[in-house]
Amino acid sequence: MPTMPTVTSDVTMSNSFLTETIQVYVVTRDYQRTMEGLVQTGIGP
C-alpha cells in the first residue's frame, strides 16, 4: 500500500509539486472522494 503524503508546513506537503499556490477551488458532486484523490496526488490538504 502506498504511503500517504504528510503535511510539512502550513502550505506544503511531502509530495507537493505545486509551489506558491495559496488556494484552488474545485466544484464536484462528491467532495470527499475528490479530496482523497487530490491528496494522493499531492494536492491538498
N, C-alpha and C positions, 0 to 999 in steps of 0.2 A: 504494500500500500504506500502511495507517495506521501511524503511529509508535507504537512500544511505549512504555508508561509506564516511567519511571525511578524508582528509589528515591531519595528526597530526605532521608531520615533513617532511624533505626532503626525508626520506627513509621509513616512516611508514604511515599506515592508521589506522583508528579507529577499524577496524575489521580484521587487518592483522594477519595471522598465520605464516608468514614467517619472520625470523629474520636474519640479517646479509647477506641477499641476495641483491646484487647490480644490476645485470642485468639478464634478462631472454629473450631469443629470441624465437619468435613464428612465424611460416610460415603458412599463412592462405589465403583463397580466399577473405574473407570479413573481413578485419581487424577492421572495426568499430564495427561490430556485435560481433566479438571476444573480443575486448577490453571492451565493455559493459558487457559481461558475466563475464570476468575476474574481473572487478572492483566490480561487485555484489558479487563475492565470496571472495573478499578481496585481490585479486592480482592486483596490479597496484598502481598508475596510469602509 
